[in-house]
Amino acid sequence: MTQLPVATVHLTAPAAHVITTELFTADHITETGGILLGHHAHDTVTVHHAGTPGPAAVRTPTYFLRDLGHAQALADRAFAADGSIWVGEWHTHPTGQPVPSARDTATYRQLVDDPELGFHSVIAVILTRHEHHWVGAAWAARHDRITPVELRLDGPVG
């Protein structure tokens, strides 16, 4: 079945809760983030599970690299629970806007172009601090472009 291009990213309450908790406990100087796991149906990606960075994550003011072992353990649990698969990632930009950086863009294209991963689209949720709260945006990366998409939340993020 050919999947439609992503128009909406829907963060369920459990996924939004994980992200919100990480936003409130992380320092606001370095990037943080995690994987997103869920399902792509029609033109919507529903995220049922969101990861945290993990203890071995690399976090700098301009770069985030997830702890792969930590992410894999969450992916295994999510798949066993409800068949959720890796649909993308979320991360923060401590300064600037919630838009993909050049490094983000290169990473998403590399993931989409890897035939072993089998991505139709890679979803990105990017959050940044604005005054005293977090503002987020969702993006869908395909082979030929990265586009903004609607971000729908079932719970607070920021």
MARSE-411720 format. One record per residue: z, x, y of N, C-alpha, C in turn; residue in three letters. Coordinates in nm, 2 decimals. Last residue first. Layout:
% residues N
{n.up:Z; n.east:X; n.north:Y; ca.up:Z; ca.east:X; ca.north:Y; c.up:Z; c.east:X; c.north:Y; aa:Ala} $
...
//
This chain:
% residues 158
{n.up:2.71; n.east:0.54; n.north:2.16; ca.up:2.74; ca.east:0.59; ca.north:2.29; c.up:2.82; c.east:0.50; c.north:2.37; aa:Gly} $
{n.up:2.60; n.east:0.28; n.north:2.01; ca.up:2.58; ca.east:0.42; ca.north:2.00; c.up:2.60; c.east:0.47; c.north:2.14; aa:Val} $
{n.up:2.72; n.east:-0.02; n.north:1.85; ca.up:2.71; ca.east:0.07; ca.north:1.97; c.up:2.68; c.east:0.21; c.north:1.93; aa:Pro} $
{n.up:2.49; n.east:-0.20; n.north:1.64; ca.up:2.62; ca.east:-0.16; ca.north:1.68; c.up:2.61; c.east:-0.06; c.north:1.80; aa:Gly} $
{n.up:2.23; n.east:-0.24; n.north:1.58; ca.up:2.33; ca.east:-0.34; ca.north:1.53; c.up:2.47; c.east:-0.31; c.north:1.57; aa:Asp} $
{n.up:1.95; n.east:-0.17; n.north:1.78; ca.up:2.08; ca.east:-0.13; ca.north:1.73; c.up:2.16; c.east:-0.26; c.north:1.69; aa:Leu} $
{n.up:1.62; n.east:-0.06; n.north:1.81; ca.up:1.71; ca.east:-0.18; ca.north:1.79; c.up:1.84; c.east:-0.14; c.north:1.72; aa:Arg} $
{n.up:1.38; n.east:0.09; n.north:1.99; ca.up:1.51; ca.east:0.12; ca.north:1.92; c.up:1.60; c.east:0.00; c.north:1.92; aa:Leu} $
{n.up:1.03; n.east:0.11; n.north:1.98; ca.up:1.15; ca.east:0.03; ca.north:2.01; c.up:1.27; c.east:0.08; c.north:1.93; aa:Glu} $
{n.up:0.89; n.east:0.43; n.north:2.03; ca.up:0.89; ca.east:0.31; ca.north:1.97; c.up:1.02; c.east:0.24; c.north:2.01; aa:Val} $
{n.up:0.66; n.east:0.68; n.north:2.16; ca.up:0.79; ca.east:0.61; ca.north:2.17; c.up:0.78; c.east:0.48; c.north:2.10; aa:Pro} $
{n.up:0.48; n.east:0.90; n.north:1.93; ca.up:0.48; ca.east:0.79; ca.north:2.03; c.up:0.62; c.east:0.73; c.north:2.04; aa:Thr} $
{n.up:0.28; n.east:1.17; n.north:1.86; ca.up:0.42; ca.east:1.12; ca.north:1.86; c.up:0.43; c.east:1.02; c.north:1.97; aa:Ile} $
{n.up:-0.02; n.east:1.21; n.north:1.65; ca.up:0.05; ca.east:1.19; ca.north:1.78; c.up:0.20; c.east:1.15; c.north:1.75; aa:Arg} $
{n.up:-0.14; n.east:1.26; n.north:1.40; ca.up:-0.22; ca.east:1.28; ca.north:1.52; c.up:-0.14; c.east:1.27; c.north:1.65; aa:Asp} $
{n.up:0.04; n.east:1.20; n.north:1.20; ca.up:-0.04; ca.east:1.32; ca.north:1.19; c.up:-0.10; c.east:1.36; c.north:1.33; aa:His} $
{n.up:0.33; n.east:1.08; n.north:1.38; ca.up:0.23; ca.east:1.07; ca.north:1.27; c.up:0.14; c.east:1.20; c.north:1.28; aa:Arg} $
{n.up:0.65; n.east:1.00; n.north:1.47; ca.up:0.55; ca.east:1.11; ca.north:1.46; c.up:0.46; c.east:1.08; c.north:1.35; aa:Ala} $
{n.up:0.82; n.east:0.79; n.north:1.68; ca.up:0.75; ca.east:0.80; ca.north:1.55; c.up:0.64; c.east:0.91; c.north:1.56; aa:Ala} $
{n.up:1.14; n.east:0.76; n.north:1.84; ca.up:1.00; ca.east:0.82; ca.north:1.84; c.up:0.95; c.east:0.81; c.north:1.70; aa:Trp} $
{n.up:1.38; n.east:0.62; n.north:2.06; ca.up:1.32; ca.east:0.64; ca.north:1.92; c.up:1.18; c.east:0.68; c.north:1.94; aa:Ala} $
{n.up:1.66; n.east:0.71; n.north:2.26; ca.up:1.52; ca.east:0.67; ca.north:2.25; c.up:1.47; c.east:0.70; c.north:2.11; aa:Ala} $
{n.up:1.97; n.east:0.66; n.north:2.43; ca.up:1.89; ca.east:0.70; ca.north:2.32; c.up:1.75; c.east:0.64; c.north:2.33; aa:Gly} $
{n.up:2.25; n.east:0.77; n.north:2.61; ca.up:2.13; ca.east:0.70; ca.north:2.62; c.up:2.03; c.east:0.75; c.north:2.51; aa:Val} $
{n.up:2.60; n.east:0.77; n.north:2.64; ca.up:2.48; ca.east:0.82; ca.north:2.58; c.up:2.37; c.east:0.72; c.north:2.59; aa:Trp} $
{n.up:2.80; n.east:0.80; n.north:2.95; ca.up:2.76; ca.east:0.74; ca.north:2.82; c.up:2.63; c.east:0.80; c.north:2.77; aa:His} $
{n.up:2.85; n.east:0.89; n.north:3.20; ca.up:2.96; ca.east:0.89; ca.north:3.10; c.up:2.93; c.east:0.82; c.north:2.97; aa:His} $
{n.up:2.56; n.east:1.03; n.north:3.29; ca.up:2.69; ca.east:1.00; ca.north:3.35; c.up:2.79; c.east:1.00; c.north:3.24; aa:Glu} $
{n.up:2.42; n.east:1.05; n.north:2.99; ca.up:2.38; ca.east:1.00; ca.north:3.12; c.up:2.51; c.east:0.95; c.north:3.19; aa:His} $
{n.up:2.33; n.east:1.26; n.north:2.72; ca.up:2.43; ca.east:1.21; ca.north:2.81; c.up:2.38; c.east:1.17; c.north:2.94; aa:Arg} $
{n.up:2.09; n.east:1.15; n.north:2.47; ca.up:2.13; ca.east:1.24; ca.north:2.58; c.up:2.24; c.east:1.17; c.north:2.66; aa:Thr} $
{n.up:1.92; n.east:1.14; n.north:2.16; ca.up:2.03; ca.east:1.09; ca.north:2.25; c.up:2.06; c.east:1.19; c.north:2.35; aa:Leu} $
{n.up:1.66; n.east:1.04; n.north:1.96; ca.up:1.71; ca.east:1.14; ca.north:2.04; c.up:1.81; c.east:1.08; c.north:2.14; aa:Ile} $
{n.up:1.54; n.east:0.98; n.north:1.65; ca.up:1.62; ca.east:0.92; ca.north:1.75; c.up:1.69; c.east:1.03; c.north:1.83; aa:Val} $
{n.up:1.23; n.east:0.98; n.north:1.48; ca.up:1.33; ca.east:1.06; ca.north:1.55; c.up:1.41; c.east:0.97; c.north:1.65; aa:Ala} $
{n.up:1.06; n.east:0.96; n.north:1.18; ca.up:1.13; ca.east:0.89; ca.north:1.28; c.up:1.23; c.east:0.99; c.north:1.35; aa:Ile} $
{n.up:0.74; n.east:1.03; n.north:1.06; ca.up:0.88; ca.east:1.09; ca.north:1.08; c.up:0.94; c.east:1.02; c.north:1.20; aa:Val} $
{n.up:0.52; n.east:0.86; n.north:0.84; ca.up:0.57; ca.east:0.88; ca.north:0.98; c.up:0.71; c.east:0.95; c.north:0.97; aa:Ser} $
{n.up:0.47; n.east:0.92; n.north:0.58; ca.up:0.37; ca.east:0.84; ca.north:0.66; c.up:0.39; c.east:0.87; c.north:0.81; aa:His} $
{n.up:0.55; n.east:1.20; n.north:0.39; ca.up:0.58; ca.east:1.12; ca.north:0.50; c.up:0.46; c.east:1.05; c.north:0.55; aa:Phe} $
{n.up:0.55; n.east:1.37; n.north:0.16; ca.up:0.49; ca.east:1.24; ca.north:0.15; c.up:0.53; c.east:1.15; c.north:0.27; aa:Gly} $
{n.up:0.63; n.east:1.63; n.north:0.09; ca.up:0.73; ca.east:1.54; ca.north:0.15; c.up:0.68; c.east:1.39; c.north:0.15; aa:Leu} $
{n.up:0.40; n.east:1.76; n.north:0.01; ca.up:0.50; ca.east:1.74; ca.north:-0.09; c.up:0.61; c.east:1.64; c.north:-0.04; aa:Glu} $
{n.up:0.24; n.east:1.78; n.north:0.24; ca.up:0.20; ca.east:1.68; ca.north:0.14; c.up:0.31; c.east:1.66; c.north:0.04; aa:Pro} $
{n.up:0.33; n.east:1.81; n.north:0.56; ca.up:0.37; ca.east:1.87; ca.north:0.43; c.up:0.34; c.east:1.76; c.north:0.32; aa:Asp} $
{n.up:0.29; n.east:1.68; n.north:0.80; ca.up:0.18; ca.east:1.75; ca.north:0.74; c.up:0.21; c.east:1.81; c.north:0.61; aa:Asp} $
{n.up:0.55; n.east:1.60; n.north:0.88; ca.up:0.44; ca.east:1.50; ca.north:0.84; c.up:0.32; c.east:1.56; c.north:0.77; aa:Val} $
{n.up:0.67; n.east:1.85; n.north:0.92; ca.up:0.72; ca.east:1.75; ca.north:0.82; c.up:0.61; c.east:1.66; c.north:0.78; aa:Leu} $
{n.up:0.52; n.east:1.94; n.north:1.14; ca.up:0.53; ca.east:2.02; ca.north:1.01; c.up:0.58; c.east:1.93; c.north:0.90; aa:Gln} $
{n.up:0.57; n.east:1.75; n.north:1.33; ca.up:0.44; ca.east:1.77; ca.north:1.28; c.up:0.43; c.east:1.84; c.north:1.15; aa:Arg} $
{n.up:0.84; n.east:1.80; n.north:1.37; ca.up:0.80; ca.east:1.67; ca.north:1.32; c.up:0.66; c.east:1.68; c.north:1.26; aa:Tyr} $
{n.up:0.84; n.east:2.06; n.north:1.48; ca.up:0.91; ca.east:2.03; ca.north:1.35; c.up:0.86; c.east:1.90; c.north:1.29; aa:Thr} $
{n.up:0.69; n.east:2.03; n.north:1.71; ca.up:0.64; ca.east:2.12; ca.north:1.61; c.up:0.71; c.east:2.09; c.north:1.47; aa:Ala} $
{n.up:0.87; n.east:1.86; n.north:1.85; ca.up:0.73; ca.east:1.81; ca.north:1.82; c.up:0.67; c.east:1.90; c.north:1.71; aa:Thr} $
{n.up:1.09; n.east:2.02; n.north:1.88; ca.up:1.10; ca.east:1.90; ca.north:1.81; c.up:0.96; c.east:1.86; c.north:1.76; aa:Asp} $
{n.up:0.98; n.east:2.22; n.north:2.05; ca.up:1.03; ca.east:2.26; ca.north:1.92; c.up:1.04; c.east:2.14; c.north:1.83; aa:Arg} $
{n.up:0.93; n.east:2.07; n.north:2.28; ca.up:0.82; ca.east:2.13; ca.north:2.21; c.up:0.86; c.east:2.17; c.north:2.07; aa:Ala} $
{n.up:1.14; n.east:1.77; n.north:2.24; ca.up:1.10; ca.east:1.90; ca.north:2.30; c.up:0.98; c.east:1.96; c.north:2.23; aa:Ser} $
{n.up:1.12; n.east:1.42; n.north:2.28; ca.up:1.10; ca.east:1.54; ca.north:2.19; c.up:1.07; c.east:1.66; c.north:2.27; aa:Pro} $
{n.up:1.37; n.east:1.28; n.north:2.50; ca.up:1.23; ca.east:1.29; ca.north:2.46; c.up:1.22; c.east:1.42; c.north:2.37; aa:Val} $
{n.up:1.59; n.east:1.21; n.north:2.67; ca.up:1.58; ca.east:1.18; ca.north:2.52; c.up:1.44; c.east:1.17; c.north:2.47; aa:Pro} $
{n.up:1.63; n.east:1.49; n.north:2.90; ca.up:1.59; ca.east:1.35; ca.north:2.86; c.up:1.59; c.east:1.33; c.north:2.71; aa:Gln} $
{n.up:1.90; n.east:1.71; n.north:2.99; ca.up:1.76; ca.east:1.67; ca.north:2.99; c.up:1.75; c.east:1.52; c.north:2.94; aa:Gly} $
{n.up:2.15; n.east:1.83; n.north:2.76; ca.up:2.09; ca.east:1.82; ca.north:2.90; c.up:1.95; c.east:1.77; c.north:2.88; aa:Thr} $
{n.up:2.19; n.east:1.78; n.north:2.49; ca.up:2.31; ca.east:1.78; ca.north:2.59; c.up:2.26; c.east:1.77; c.north:2.73; aa:Pro} $
{n.up:2.03; n.east:1.58; n.north:2.29; ca.up:1.99; ca.east:1.68; ca.north:2.39; c.up:2.10; c.east:1.68; c.north:2.49; aa:His} $
{n.up:2.10; n.east:1.51; n.north:1.94; ca.up:2.13; ca.east:1.50; ca.north:2.09; c.up:2.05; c.east:1.61; c.north:2.16; aa:Thr} $
{n.up:1.92; n.east:1.34; n.north:1.68; ca.up:2.00; ca.east:1.46; ca.north:1.74; c.up:2.01; c.east:1.43; c.north:1.88; aa:His} $
{n.up:1.81; n.east:1.23; n.north:1.36; ca.up:1.86; ca.east:1.20; ca.north:1.49; c.up:1.93; c.east:1.33; c.north:1.54; aa:Trp} $
{n.up:1.52; n.east:1.19; n.north:1.15; ca.up:1.64; ca.east:1.26; ca.north:1.19; c.up:1.68; c.east:1.20; c.north:1.33; aa:Glu} $
{n.up:1.37; n.east:1.02; n.north:0.86; ca.up:1.37; ca.east:1.10; ca.north:0.99; c.up:1.50; c.east:1.16; c.north:1.02; aa:Gly} $
{n.up:1.38; n.east:0.91; n.north:0.62; ca.up:1.28; ca.east:0.86; ca.north:0.71; c.up:1.27; c.east:0.94; c.north:0.84; aa:Val} $
{n.up:1.46; n.east:0.94; n.north:0.29; ca.up:1.46; ca.east:1.02; ca.north:0.42; c.up:1.35; c.east:0.97; c.north:0.50; aa:Trp} $
{n.up:1.55; n.east:0.62; n.north:0.14; ca.up:1.48; ca.east:0.75; ca.north:0.14; c.up:1.49; c.east:0.82; c.north:0.28; aa:Ile} $
{n.up:1.75; n.east:0.40; n.north:-0.05; ca.up:1.71; ca.east:0.46; ca.north:0.08; c.up:1.65; c.east:0.60; c.north:0.06; aa:Ser} $
{n.up:1.84; n.east:0.27; n.north:-0.27; ca.up:1.70; ca.east:0.32; ca.north:-0.27; c.up:1.66; c.east:0.38; c.north:-0.14; aa:Gly} $
{n.up:2.11; n.east:0.22; n.north:-0.26; ca.up:2.02; ca.east:0.12; ca.north:-0.22; c.up:1.87; c.east:0.16; c.north:-0.22; aa:Asp} $
{n.up:2.26; n.east:0.43; n.north:-0.40; ca.up:2.32; ca.east:0.30; ca.north:-0.36; c.up:2.22; c.east:0.19; c.north:-0.33; aa:Ala} $
{n.up:2.09; n.east:0.64; n.north:-0.45; ca.up:2.16; ca.east:0.58; ca.north:-0.57; c.up:2.21; c.east:0.44; c.north:-0.53; aa:Ala} $
{n.up:2.02; n.east:0.71; n.north:-0.19; ca.up:1.92; ca.east:0.66; ca.north:-0.29; c.up:1.98; c.east:0.59; c.north:-0.40; aa:Phe} $
{n.up:2.27; n.east:0.79; n.north:-0.09; ca.up:2.20; ca.east:0.67; ca.north:-0.04; c.up:2.09; c.east:0.62; c.north:-0.13; aa:Ala} $
{n.up:2.33; n.east:1.01; n.north:-0.25; ca.up:2.42; ca.east:0.90; ca.north:-0.26; c.up:2.35; c.east:0.77; c.north:-0.20; aa:Arg} $
{n.up:2.11; n.east:1.18; n.north:-0.18; ca.up:2.13; ca.east:1.14; ca.north:-0.32; c.up:2.22; c.east:1.02; c.north:-0.33; aa:Asp} $
{n.up:2.16; n.east:1.21; n.north:0.10; ca.up:2.04; ca.east:1.15; ca.north:0.05; c.up:2.05; c.east:1.10; c.north:-0.09; aa:Ala} $
{n.up:2.40; n.east:1.35; n.north:0.09; ca.up:2.40; ca.east:1.21; ca.north:0.15; c.up:2.27; c.east:1.14; c.north:0.10; aa:Leu} $
{n.up:2.31; n.east:1.59; n.north:-0.02; ca.up:2.42; ca.east:1.51; ca.north:-0.09; c.up:2.42; c.east:1.37; c.north:-0.04; aa:Ala} $
{n.up:2.13; n.east:1.67; n.north:0.17; ca.up:2.08; ca.east:1.64; ca.north:0.04; c.up:2.18; c.east:1.55; c.north:-0.04; aa:Gln} $
{n.up:2.30; n.east:1.73; n.north:0.38; ca.up:2.20; ca.east:1.63; ca.north:0.40; c.up:2.15; c.east:1.58; c.north:0.26; aa:Ala} $
{n.up:2.45; n.east:1.95; n.north:0.27; ca.up:2.52; ca.east:1.83; ca.north:0.32; c.up:2.42; c.east:1.71; c.north:0.33; aa:His} $
{n.up:2.24; n.east:2.13; n.north:0.24; ca.up:2.31; ca.east:2.08; ca.north:0.12; c.up:2.39; c.east:1.96; c.north:0.15; aa:Gly} $
{n.up:2.15; n.east:2.17; n.north:0.51; ca.up:2.06; ca.east:2.11; ca.north:0.41; c.up:2.14; c.east:2.06; c.north:0.29; aa:Leu} $
{n.up:2.27; n.east:2.10; n.north:0.81; ca.up:2.32; ca.east:2.16; ca.north:0.69; c.up:2.24; c.east:2.10; c.north:0.57; aa:Asp} $
{n.up:2.01; n.east:2.10; n.north:1.07; ca.up:2.11; ca.east:2.03; ca.north:0.98; c.up:2.15; c.east:2.12; c.north:0.86; aa:Arg} $
{n.up:2.00; n.east:2.25; n.north:1.37; ca.up:1.94; ca.east:2.26; ca.north:1.23; c.up:2.05; c.east:2.21; c.north:1.14; aa:Leu} $
{n.up:1.92; n.east:2.24; n.north:1.71; ca.up:2.00; ca.east:2.18; ca.north:1.60; c.up:1.93; c.east:2.20; c.north:1.47; aa:Phe} $
{n.up:1.92; n.east:2.37; n.north:2.04; ca.up:1.87; ca.east:2.37; ca.north:1.90; c.up:1.97; c.east:2.31; c.north:1.80; aa:Tyr} $
{n.up:2.04; n.east:2.42; n.north:2.28; ca.up:1.90; ca.east:2.38; ca.north:2.28; c.up:1.84; c.east:2.37; c.north:2.14; aa:Thr} $
{n.up:2.30; n.east:2.50; n.north:2.24; ca.up:2.27; ca.east:2.41; ca.north:2.35; c.up:2.13; c.east:2.35; c.north:2.35; aa:Pro} $
{n.up:2.33; n.east:2.49; n.north:1.88; ca.up:2.33; ca.east:2.56; ca.north:2.01; c.up:2.30; c.east:2.46; c.north:2.12; aa:Thr} $
{n.up:2.42; n.east:2.49; n.north:1.55; ca.up:2.42; ca.east:2.41; ca.north:1.67; c.up:2.43; c.east:2.50; c.north:1.79; aa:Arg} $
{n.up:2.36; n.east:2.46; n.north:1.21; ca.up:2.34; ca.east:2.55; ca.north:1.33; c.up:2.33; c.east:2.46; c.north:1.45; aa:Val} $
{n.up:2.58; n.east:2.35; n.north:0.95; ca.up:2.47; ca.east:2.33; ca.north:1.05; c.up:2.47; c.east:2.43; c.north:1.16; aa:Ala} $
{n.up:2.77; n.east:2.36; n.north:0.76; ca.up:2.69; ca.east:2.48; ca.north:0.78; c.up:2.58; c.east:2.46; c.north:0.87; aa:Ala} $
{n.up:2.90; n.east:2.10; n.north:0.76; ca.up:2.97; ca.east:2.22; ca.north:0.80; c.up:2.89; c.east:2.35; c.north:0.82; aa:Pro} $
{n.up:2.70; n.east:1.84; n.north:0.92; ca.up:2.75; ca.east:1.92; ca.north:0.80; c.up:2.81; c.east:2.05; c.north:0.84; aa:Gly} $
{n.up:2.61; n.east:1.65; n.north:1.10; ca.up:2.54; ca.east:1.78; ca.north:1.09; c.up:2.58; c.east:1.86; c.north:0.97; aa:Pro} $
{n.up:2.57; n.east:1.33; n.north:0.93; ca.up:2.63; ca.east:1.41; ca.north:1.03; c.up:2.57; c.east:1.55; c.north:1.01; aa:Thr} $
{n.up:2.33; n.east:1.06; n.north:0.88; ca.up:2.41; ca.east:1.18; ca.north:0.84; c.up:2.48; c.east:1.24; c.north:0.96; aa:Gly} $
{n.up:2.30; n.east:0.72; n.north:0.83; ca.up:2.28; ca.east:0.83; ca.north:0.92; c.up:2.38; c.east:0.94; c.north:0.88; aa:Ala} $
{n.up:2.15; n.east:0.45; n.north:0.66; ca.up:2.24; ca.east:0.56; ca.north:0.65; c.up:2.21; c.east:0.66; c.north:0.75; aa:His} $
{n.up:1.96; n.east:0.26; n.north:0.72; ca.up:2.08; ca.east:0.21; ca.north:0.66; c.up:2.19; c.east:0.32; c.north:0.66; aa:His} $
{n.up:1.71; n.east:0.18; n.north:0.93; ca.up:1.80; ca.east:0.30; ca.north:0.89; c.up:1.93; c.east:0.24; c.north:0.84; aa:Val} $
{n.up:1.39; n.east:0.06; n.north:0.89; ca.up:1.53; ca.east:0.02; ca.north:0.90; c.up:1.62; c.east:0.13; c.north:0.84; aa:Thr} $
{n.up:1.10; n.east:0.06; n.north:1.06; ca.up:1.19; ca.east:0.15; ca.north:0.98; c.up:1.33; c.east:0.10; c.north:1.00; aa:Val} $
{n.up:0.83; n.east:-0.16; n.north:1.08; ca.up:0.97; ca.east:-0.14; ca.north:1.11; c.up:1.03; c.east:-0.04; c.north:1.01; aa:Thr} $
{n.up:0.59; n.east:-0.28; n.north:1.01; ca.up:0.59; ca.east:-0.18; ca.north:1.12; c.up:0.73; c.east:-0.14; c.north:1.16; aa:Asp} $
{n.up:0.65; n.east:-0.29; n.north:0.67; ca.up:0.56; ca.east:-0.34; ca.north:0.77; c.up:0.55; c.east:-0.24; c.north:0.89; aa:His} $
{n.up:0.92; n.east:-0.08; n.north:0.62; ca.up:0.85; ca.east:-0.21; ca.north:0.57; c.up:0.77; c.east:-0.26; c.north:0.69; aa:Ala} $
{n.up:1.09; n.east:0.18; n.north:0.51; ca.up:0.98; ca.east:0.15; ca.north:0.60; c.up:0.91; c.east:0.03; c.north:0.55; aa:His} $
{n.up:1.44; n.east:0.25; n.north:0.49; ca.up:1.32; ca.east:0.19; ca.north:0.43; c.up:1.21; c.east:0.16; c.north:0.54; aa:His} $
{n.up:1.66; n.east:0.53; n.north:0.50; ca.up:1.64; ca.east:0.39; ca.north:0.50; c.up:1.50; c.east:0.35; c.north:0.44; aa:Gly} $
{n.up:1.83; n.east:0.78; n.north:0.68; ca.up:1.78; ca.east:0.73; ca.north:0.55; c.up:1.77; c.east:0.58; c.north:0.55; aa:Leu} $
{n.up:1.83; n.east:1.06; n.north:0.88; ca.up:1.82; ca.east:0.92; ca.north:0.88; c.up:1.76; c.east:0.87; c.north:0.75; aa:Leu} $
{n.up:2.05; n.east:1.35; n.north:0.94; ca.up:1.93; ca.east:1.28; ca.north:0.88; c.up:1.94; c.east:1.13; c.north:0.89; aa:Ile} $
{n.up:2.18; n.east:1.46; n.north:1.26; ca.up:2.18; ca.east:1.44; ca.north:1.11; c.up:2.05; c.east:1.37; c.north:1.07; aa:Gly} $
{n.up:2.35; n.east:1.63; n.north:1.53; ca.up:2.26; ca.east:1.53; ca.north:1.47; c.up:2.28; c.east:1.52; c.north:1.32; aa:Gly} $
{n.up:2.38; n.east:1.82; n.north:1.84; ca.up:2.43; ca.east:1.77; ca.north:1.71; c.up:2.33; c.east:1.67; c.north:1.65; aa:Thr} $
{n.up:2.38; n.east:2.08; n.north:2.07; ca.up:2.32; ca.east:1.97; ca.north:2.00; c.up:2.39; c.east:1.94; c.north:1.87; aa:Glu} $
{n.up:2.66; n.east:2.16; n.north:2.28; ca.up:2.56; ca.east:2.20; ca.north:2.18; c.up:2.50; c.east:2.07; c.north:2.12; aa:Thr} $
{n.up:2.83; n.east:2.02; n.north:2.46; ca.up:2.76; ca.east:2.14; ca.north:2.51; c.up:2.64; c.east:2.18; c.north:2.41; aa:Ile} $
{n.up:3.00; n.east:1.84; n.north:2.39; ca.up:2.88; ca.east:1.79; ca.north:2.46; c.up:2.80; c.east:1.90; c.north:2.52; aa:His} $
{n.up:3.14; n.east:1.84; n.north:2.06; ca.up:3.14; ca.east:1.89; ca.north:2.19; c.up:3.01; c.east:1.84; c.north:2.26; aa:Asp} $
{n.up:3.20; n.east:1.53; n.north:1.88; ca.up:3.12; ca.east:1.65; ca.north:1.90; c.up:3.15; c.east:1.70; c.north:2.04; aa:Ala} $
{n.up:3.31; n.east:1.28; n.north:1.88; ca.up:3.39; ca.east:1.39; ca.north:1.83; c.up:3.32; c.east:1.52; c.north:1.85; aa:Thr} $
{n.up:3.13; n.east:1.09; n.north:1.97; ca.up:3.26; ca.east:1.09; ca.north:2.03; c.up:3.34; c.east:1.21; c.north:1.99; aa:Phe} $
{n.up:2.91; n.east:1.13; n.north:1.81; ca.up:2.89; ca.east:1.15; ca.north:1.95; c.up:3.03; c.east:1.17; c.north:2.02; aa:Leu} $
{n.up:3.01; n.east:1.06; n.north:1.56; ca.up:2.98; ca.east:1.20; ca.north:1.58; c.up:2.96; c.east:1.22; c.north:1.73; aa:Glu} $
{n.up:3.04; n.east:0.78; n.north:1.60; ca.up:3.16; ca.east:0.86; ca.north:1.57; c.up:3.13; c.east:1.01; c.north:1.60; aa:Thr} $
{n.up:2.77; n.east:0.71; n.north:1.64; ca.up:2.87; ca.east:0.69; ca.north:1.75; c.up:2.99; c.east:0.78; c.north:1.72; aa:Thr} $
{n.up:2.67; n.east:0.77; n.north:1.38; ca.up:2.62; ca.east:0.84; ca.north:1.50; c.up:2.72; c.east:0.83; c.north:1.61; aa:Ile} $
{n.up:2.82; n.east:0.58; n.north:1.22; ca.up:2.82; ca.east:0.73; ca.north:1.20; c.up:2.78; c.east:0.81; c.north:1.32; aa:Val} $
{n.up:2.74; n.east:0.34; n.north:1.35; ca.up:2.88; ca.east:0.38; ca.north:1.35; c.up:2.89; c.east:0.53; c.north:1.32; aa:His} $
{n.up:2.47; n.east:0.32; n.north:1.29; ca.up:2.51; ca.east:0.33; ca.north:1.43; c.up:2.65; c.east:0.38; c.north:1.44; aa:Ala} $
{n.up:2.49; n.east:0.28; n.north:1.01; ca.up:2.42; ca.east:0.40; ca.north:1.06; c.up:2.46; c.east:0.42; c.north:1.20; aa:Ala} $
{n.up:2.63; n.east:0.03; n.north:1.00; ca.up:2.69; ca.east:0.15; ca.north:0.94; c.up:2.62; c.east:0.28; c.north:0.99; aa:Pro} $
{n.up:2.44; n.east:-0.14; n.north:1.15; ca.up:2.58; ca.east:-0.11; ca.north:1.20; c.up:2.64; c.east:0.01; c.north:1.13; aa:Ala} $
{n.up:2.11; n.east:0.00; n.north:1.15; ca.up:2.21; ca.east:-0.09; ca.north:1.11; c.up:2.34; c.east:-0.05; c.north:1.16; aa:Thr} $
{n.up:1.85; n.east:0.05; n.north:1.37; ca.up:1.97; ca.east:0.12; ca.north:1.32; c.up:2.07; c.east:0.01; c.north:1.28; aa:Leu} $
{n.up:1.52; n.east:0.03; n.north:1.35; ca.up:1.63; ca.east:-0.06; ca.north:1.35; c.up:1.75; c.east:0.02; c.north:1.29; aa:His} $
{n.up:1.24; n.east:0.10; n.north:1.53; ca.up:1.34; ca.east:0.16; ca.north:1.45; c.up:1.47; c.east:0.08; c.north:1.46; aa:Val} $
{n.up:0.91; n.east:-0.02; n.north:1.55; ca.up:1.05; ca.east:-0.04; ca.north:1.57; c.up:1.13; c.east:0.04; c.north:1.48; aa:Thr} $
{n.up:0.65; n.east:0.06; n.north:1.48; ca.up:0.67; ca.east:0.00; ca.north:1.61; c.up:0.82; c.east:-0.01; c.north:1.65; aa:Ala} $
{n.up:0.47; n.east:0.27; n.north:1.28; ca.up:0.60; ca.east:0.23; ca.north:1.32; c.up:0.60; c.east:0.18; c.north:1.46; aa:Val} $
{n.up:0.16; n.east:0.15; n.north:1.13; ca.up:0.23; ca.east:0.24; ca.north:1.22; c.up:0.37; c.east:0.18; c.north:1.26; aa:Pro} $
{n.up:0.19; n.east:0.02; n.north:0.80; ca.up:0.15; ca.east:0.01; ca.north:0.94; c.up:0.22; c.east:0.11; c.north:1.02; aa:Leu} $
{n.up:0.10; n.east:0.17; n.north:0.49; ca.up:0.20; ca.east:0.12; ca.north:0.58; c.up:0.14; c.east:0.12; c.north:0.72; aa:Gln} $
{n.up:-0.09; n.east:0.06; n.north:0.22; ca.up:-0.09; ca.east:0.14; ca.north:0.34; c.up:0.01; c.east:0.08; c.north:0.44; aa:Thr} $
{n.up:0.00; n.east:0.08; n.north:-0.12; ca.up:0.00; ca.east:0.00; ca.north:0.00; c.up:0.00; c.east:0.09; c.north:0.12; aa:Met} $
//
